[in-house]
Amino acid sequence: ERSNLISKYRQPDGFVHCFIDNDIIENDKDIHFDHIEPFAKVKETTLDNIAPVCRGHNLAKKDMTLSEYRDKLVMEKLFQEYESNGNQLKLNDVLAFKYSNNYGYPIEYNFDKSSMKIKIKCFQDRDKIEIPGEEIYQVYQCPASDMYYFYALVHTKNILNDGKEGSELEMQPRPLKLEHLWDLYRHLRINTQLQPSICRVDRNDGFNILVFDGQHKAAARIWAGFNKIEAKIYIEPDKLKLMRTNLIAHDKLKQLRFYSSILA
């Protein structure tokens, strides 16, 4: 099996290259092998999920799979580049990094209060040339605030971070944190997402699904290669009231961690 893998990955230059950074492994004796995708995700070990890696990277990655370790290096480099330029990384920056200019695609929606249904068209091009996918969702009304919302799986290319820096009211002013994004990325690659990202749609603020809470979850999903995120979406809400609610939820009412005794 080792010989077969070395033959499979040997490049035209005569060498096997490290899966992590594509550097040449000059001596075949220094070739190590490991899983590309997490074992818990693929459920079985096959040679298609095994790739060569240099000895140094194999020792440095510890319990990470090859794809996880490679993604970690790329993620750290991206954060360093932004911070060195005096900037902070946000959801839109992850979208731009992953999709170049192919994101922020528009949506159209029609909310019928009589039936409590909303029809969403999600375009997959900027100029609305291709026929969009269309979904109909059940709408709910909050008994406390009277705001309307629905739950949906939405395409990652139809979302944007909610607000621009320096604007009068930025719904999502917080930057991404490297440690939190990385932990969520590893977790959500193989585990279900218990809480959706919180979004809104409003024709007055553009034709996108705007993420104002749960941007780390959304960014982690995008980084892991998923093309949809789970979302709770408010329909033309009172922005100021929603922002204050979000701030309080992250301050006075933030959730407590489980005590060790409860976890045990």
C-alpha positions as CSV (number, residue, x, y, z in Angstrom):
1,E,0.0,0.0,0.0
2,R,2.8,2.4,0.8
3,S,4.5,1.7,-2.6
4,N,1.2,2.2,-4.4
5,L,0.6,5.6,-2.6
6,I,4.2,6.7,-3.4
7,S,3.7,5.8,-7.1
8,K,0.3,7.6,-7.1
9,Y,1.6,10.9,-5.6
10,R,5.0,11.0,-7.4
11,Q,5.1,14.2,-9.5
12,P,6.6,14.6,-13.0
13,D,9.8,16.1,-11.3
14,G,10.4,12.6,-9.8
15,F,9.5,13.6,-6.2
16,V,6.6,13.1,-3.9
17,H,5.4,16.5,-2.6
18,C,4.0,17.2,0.9
19,F,0.2,17.4,0.9
20,I,0.4,20.4,3.4
21,D,2.5,22.9,1.4
22,N,3.5,21.1,-1.8
23,D,7.2,21.2,-0.9
24,I,9.4,18.4,-2.2
25,I,10.1,15.4,0.0
26,E,13.6,14.6,-1.2
27,N,14.0,11.2,0.5
28,D,11.2,8.6,0.2
29,K,12.2,7.3,3.7
30,D,10.9,10.7,5.1
31,I,7.5,10.3,3.7
32,H,4.7,9.9,6.3
33,F,1.0,9.2,5.5
34,D,-2.2,10.2,7.2
35,H,-5.9,10.9,6.7
36,I,-7.0,13.8,4.5
37,E,-10.5,14.0,5.9
38,P,-11.4,13.3,9.6
39,F,-11.8,9.5,10.2
40,A,-15.0,10.3,12.1
41,K,-16.4,12.0,8.9
42,V,-15.6,9.4,6.3
43,K,-16.4,6.4,8.6
44,E,-13.7,4.1,7.1
45,T,-10.1,4.1,6.0
46,T,-9.4,3.9,2.3
47,L,-6.3,4.7,0.3
48,D,-8.2,7.5,-1.4
49,N,-8.3,9.3,2.0
50,I,-4.6,8.9,2.6
51,A,-2.0,11.4,1.4
52,P,1.8,11.9,1.9
53,V,3.2,14.5,4.2
54,C,6.7,15.4,5.3
55,R,8.1,14.3,8.6
56,G,8.1,17.8,10.1
57,H,4.5,18.6,9.3
58,N,3.4,15.2,10.4
59,L,4.9,15.7,13.8
60,A,3.7,19.3,14.1
61,K,0.0,18.6,13.3
62,K,-0.4,16.4,16.3
63,D,-4.0,15.1,16.4
64,M,-5.2,17.0,13.3
65,T,-5.9,15.4,9.9
66,L,-3.9,16.7,6.9
67,S,-6.7,18.8,5.6
68,E,-7.3,20.3,9.0
69,Y,-3.6,21.2,9.5
70,R,-3.4,22.7,6.1
71,D,-6.5,24.8,6.7
72,K,-5.1,25.9,10.0
73,L,-1.9,27.2,8.4
74,V,-3.9,29.0,5.7
75,M,-6.3,30.5,8.3
76,E,-3.4,31.7,10.5
77,K,-1.7,33.3,7.6
78,L,-4.9,35.1,6.5
79,F,-5.4,36.5,10.0
80,Q,-1.8,37.6,10.2
81,E,-2.1,39.4,6.8
82,Y,-5.1,41.4,7.9
83,E,-3.7,42.3,11.4
84,S,-0.4,43.4,9.9
85,N,-2.3,45.9,7.8
86,G,-4.2,47.2,10.8
87,N,-7.5,45.4,9.8
88,Q,-9.8,42.9,11.5
89,L,-11.2,39.9,9.7
90,K,-15.0,39.6,9.3
91,L,-17.4,37.3,7.5
92,N,-17.2,39.2,4.2
93,D,-13.4,38.7,4.2
94,V,-13.8,34.9,4.5
95,L,-16.3,35.0,1.7
96,A,-13.9,37.0,-0.5
97,F,-11.0,34.6,0.3
98,K,-13.0,31.5,-0.5
99,Y,-15.0,32.7,-3.4
100,S,-13.0,35.6,-4.9
101,N,-15.6,37.9,-6.3
102,N,-18.3,35.2,-6.7
103,Y,-20.4,35.9,-3.6
104,G,-22.9,38.4,-2.3
105,Y,-25.4,37.2,-4.9
106,P,-28.8,38.9,-4.7
107,I,-32.1,37.4,-3.5
108,E,-35.8,38.3,-4.0
109,Y,-38.5,37.6,-1.5
110,N,-42.3,37.9,-1.2
111,F,-43.8,37.7,2.3
112,D,-47.6,36.9,2.4
113,K,-48.8,37.7,5.9
114,S,-52.3,36.2,5.3
115,S,-50.7,32.7,4.7
116,M,-47.6,33.4,6.9
117,K,-45.4,32.1,4.1
118,I,-42.4,33.7,2.5
119,K,-41.1,32.8,-1.0
120,I,-37.4,33.2,-1.5
121,K,-35.5,33.3,-4.8
122,C,-31.7,32.9,-4.4
123,F,-29.8,33.8,-7.5
124,Q,-26.4,32.2,-8.1
125,D,-25.0,35.0,-10.3
126,R,-24.7,38.7,-9.7
127,D,-26.7,39.8,-12.8
128,K,-29.7,37.6,-12.2
129,I,-29.3,35.8,-15.5
130,E,-29.5,32.2,-14.4
131,I,-32.9,30.9,-13.2
132,P,-32.8,31.0,-9.4
133,G,-33.7,28.3,-7.0
134,E,-37.0,29.1,-5.2
135,E,-38.1,28.0,-1.8
136,I,-41.2,28.6,0.3
137,Y,-40.9,28.8,4.1
138,Q,-43.3,28.9,7.1
139,V,-43.1,32.3,8.9
140,Y,-43.5,32.8,12.6
141,Q,-44.3,35.9,14.7
142,C,-42.5,36.6,18.0
143,P,-45.3,37.1,20.6
144,A,-43.1,39.6,22.5
145,S,-41.8,41.8,19.8
146,D,-44.3,41.1,17.0
147,M,-41.3,40.6,14.6
148,Y,-41.6,38.0,11.8
149,Y,-39.0,35.3,11.1
150,F,-38.4,32.0,9.4
151,Y,-35.8,29.1,9.4
152,A,-33.9,28.1,6.3
153,L,-30.9,26.5,4.8
154,V,-29.4,29.3,2.7
155,H,-26.7,29.4,0.1
156,T,-23.4,30.9,1.4
157,K,-23.0,32.9,-1.8
158,N,-26.3,34.8,-0.9
159,I,-25.1,36.0,2.5
160,L,-23.2,39.1,3.7
161,N,-22.0,40.5,7.0
162,D,-24.6,42.9,8.3
163,G,-23.3,46.4,8.0
164,K,-20.2,48.3,6.9
165,E,-17.6,49.7,9.2
166,G,-18.2,53.4,9.9
167,S,-21.9,53.3,9.0
168,E,-24.4,54.9,11.4
169,L,-25.8,51.5,12.5
170,E,-23.6,48.5,12.1
171,M,-25.6,45.4,13.2
172,Q,-22.5,43.1,13.3
173,P,-19.5,45.2,14.4
174,R,-17.5,42.3,16.0
175,P,-14.5,40.9,14.2
176,L,-13.8,37.2,13.9
177,K,-11.5,35.6,16.5
178,L,-8.9,33.1,15.2
179,E,-9.2,30.7,18.1
180,H,-13.0,30.6,18.1
181,L,-13.2,30.2,14.3
182,W,-10.7,27.4,14.4
183,D,-12.5,25.5,17.2
184,L,-15.8,25.8,15.4
185,Y,-14.4,24.8,12.1
186,R,-13.0,21.5,13.5
187,H,-16.2,20.9,15.4
188,L,-18.7,21.6,12.6
189,R,-16.9,19.5,10.0
190,I,-18.3,16.4,11.7
191,N,-20.9,17.6,14.1
192,T,-24.4,19.0,13.7
193,Q,-25.0,22.7,14.4
194,L,-27.3,23.2,17.3
195,Q,-28.0,26.9,16.9
196,P,-28.5,28.7,13.5
197,S,-26.8,31.9,12.5
198,I,-29.2,34.9,13.0
199,C,-29.9,36.9,9.9
200,R,-32.4,39.4,8.4
201,V,-33.7,40.4,5.0
202,D,-34.7,44.0,4.2
203,R,-35.1,45.6,0.8
204,N,-34.0,48.9,2.2
205,D,-30.6,47.5,3.0
206,G,-29.9,45.6,-0.2
207,F,-30.8,42.3,-1.7
208,N,-28.9,39.8,0.5
209,I,-29.3,37.7,3.5
210,L,-27.5,39.7,6.2
211,V,-25.8,37.9,9.1
212,F,-25.7,39.8,12.3
213,D,-25.1,37.1,14.9
214,G,-23.4,33.7,14.5
215,Q,-20.9,34.9,12.0
216,H,-18.3,32.5,13.4
217,K,-20.5,29.5,12.8
218,A,-21.2,30.8,9.2
219,A,-17.5,31.5,8.5
220,A,-16.6,28.0,9.9
221,R,-19.0,26.3,7.6
222,I,-17.8,28.2,4.6
223,W,-14.1,27.5,5.5
224,A,-15.0,23.8,5.8
225,G,-16.4,23.8,2.3
226,F,-20.1,23.7,2.9
227,N,-22.2,25.7,0.5
228,K,-25.2,26.3,2.8
229,I,-25.7,27.6,6.3
230,E,-28.5,27.1,8.8
231,A,-30.2,30.4,9.5
232,K,-33.0,32.0,11.5
233,I,-34.0,35.0,9.3
234,Y,-36.0,38.1,10.5
235,I,-38.2,39.8,7.9
236,E,-37.7,43.6,7.8
237,P,-37.3,43.9,11.6
238,D,-36.9,47.0,13.8
239,K,-33.1,47.2,13.4
240,L,-32.4,49.2,16.5
241,K,-34.5,47.0,18.7
242,L,-32.8,43.9,17.2
243,M,-29.4,45.3,17.7
244,R,-30.1,46.2,21.4
245,T,-31.5,42.6,21.9
246,N,-28.3,41.2,20.5
247,L,-26.1,43.3,22.6
248,I,-27.9,42.4,25.8
249,A,-27.9,38.7,24.9
250,H,-24.1,38.9,24.6
251,D,-23.7,40.9,27.8
252,K,-26.0,40.5,30.8
253,L,-27.8,37.4,29.5
254,K,-24.9,35.5,27.9
255,Q,-25.1,31.8,28.4
256,L,-23.1,30.1,31.2
257,R,-20.7,27.2,30.5
258,F,-21.6,23.8,31.9
259,Y,-20.1,23.1,35.2
260,S,-17.7,20.1,35.2
261,S,-20.1,18.0,37.3
262,I,-22.9,18.5,34.7
263,L,-20.6,17.6,31.8
264,A,-19.5,14.5,33.7
